[in-house]
Amino acid sequence: MVRVLPCPAPAESRPPEAEIRRVAVSVLTAASLALGAAAGGWAWTAERRGDEAALRDAAESRVAAVALAVDADRSAAAAGTALLGTAGAAAVQAGPRAALDAAVAQAHGTLGSSAERVDDEAVREALAGVLGTAEGEADGASAVRLRALAADVAVAERAVAEAVAAREAAQAAARAQAAAARPRTPAPGAPAPAAAPAADRSCVTTYSGPAFWTSVPTEGGDGSNGRLPPSALSAVSWTRDSQGTPFYLRQDATAALERLNAAFRAALGHDLALDLTYRDYDTQVEMRAALGAVAAVPGTSSHGTGLAIDVPELPCAYGWDSAARAWLVANGPSYGWVSPTWARQGGSNPEYWHYEYRG
């Protein structure tokens, strides 16, 4: 008769590995004894008990190997779960973080380019504050918070862009009103406007305000806008303004304009006429006082950099539909000189007479 030893009840605090070993040993022992009984009905003698102990030892060894394998599998599974959790969290945050980074980059660009171009600095200060918050919280923020930060930045950036557009629209309206009544004396070398009937004044501009001329280099200038020293500027060779003042530009811009004028003369049969080039800070202050928003804020005019020219405001000679403008727009970029997008027809501040050197 086979005698099966009773197994003690598992302790509540016993770990799973120990339970596996206990059950496995009992099962293997019972199987071994059952096989032994079927073979010949072993009696429970000291010798047989020794055989049983040997079987138990072997079973425990096998169970220990199984337990080690189970432990290894469990550790690998836990590590995989942790890795998947980390990767999943990163994937959830990747999209919102990229959106925030893009919004922050665009907002920084708008903040930098809008300096002195809005009527109320409060909108720029608000954008700077929102940017500070976004950059301070971004690294530890949840996906939901990242989306909220990106939305806040976009709203603040849009407010600044709209303020700039409103300011430029007001300037354009004022400039158009002033230009409609602005007479300009053609510079030496400018082609005479075509004769027009008394009732047709489209080729003539009138101006009732004070006259302004190009500036000479700023003695002792520090190189800032409107304060360029003589060492930074050089004069074009073929013309001067109506007061006899040379037209100065930054040296590289002057060299490029010389090459452009040679090509312009070969194509149209006369030199390019100039009206204004470099403008110093004090002259810009005077223009701002006289013309208001139609003139740039002192220290921000492209003329103050020595990189801008105005041709005469003669619509028939240099206007939108003139041969001179068509040639300059088409060929000027080959020499580094362009009509800025904002100054073109349909731009924020149309000025057919204005060109800038971009290199």
Disulfide bonds with the S-S distance in Angstrom:
Cys203-Cys316 1.51
